[in-house]
Amino acid sequence: MSSLRGSRMSVRSALLAVLVASSLALTACGGGDGKPEENEGQKSSSEQETQVQNSSAEVDTGKVLAELKGANGVTLTVHSVVRDADGFVTVHGTAKNEGSVSFSAAEWRSQENAIRSKSSISGASLVDKEGKKRYMVLRDTDGQCLCSTGIRVASGGSSPIFAQFPAPPASVTTVELNVPSMSPAIVDLAEG
């Protein structure tokens, strides 16, 4: 009986040691404060969109790099196309509706079923004509675009627009910006 009691005690001691070691390992991985470390690549799409939209406050909307024209008086004015050190290109612009009816960007979205928003600029792309490559709007881990969504512009109104793409090689300095149903535009890449 005492050997059975002794083996139960050693099993309990071993389990307790494993639990303590696991707890210490988890605490060490989390930075020791009980909060998980936030990795830049693990931000939610809403956090990433907020970060990009906040940077649009710094965009000079008086600067015009290109203007894409669409039907019914809709234009997309491009204010900046910036390649950053993290390997992304962010495009900022303004959608303006000079037509007589409200504009919803349903024709600007991609044809992917995973994109939930019916009015986004997720169908935009950058084309490196010399390298013969097309760069599509980036998606987060949930399949949502890193771009403006819910785009609705009333007649006579305007709305800020952004889209983020993977960056082409550093040797590429000019790309063609394509947005479905709009005229294409050649834009220079600025370094950010």
Secondary structure, DSSP 8 states (H G I E B T S, - for coil): -HHHHHHHHHHHHHHHHHHHHHHHHHHHHTTTSSS----GGG--HHHHHHHHHHHHTTS-TT--SEEEE-GGGEEEEEEEEEE-TTSEEEEEEEEEE-SSS-EEGGGGS-S-TT---SSBSTT-EEEETTTTEEEE--B-TTS-BSB-BS-EE-TT-EEEEEEEEE---TT--EEEEE-TTS--EEEE-EE-
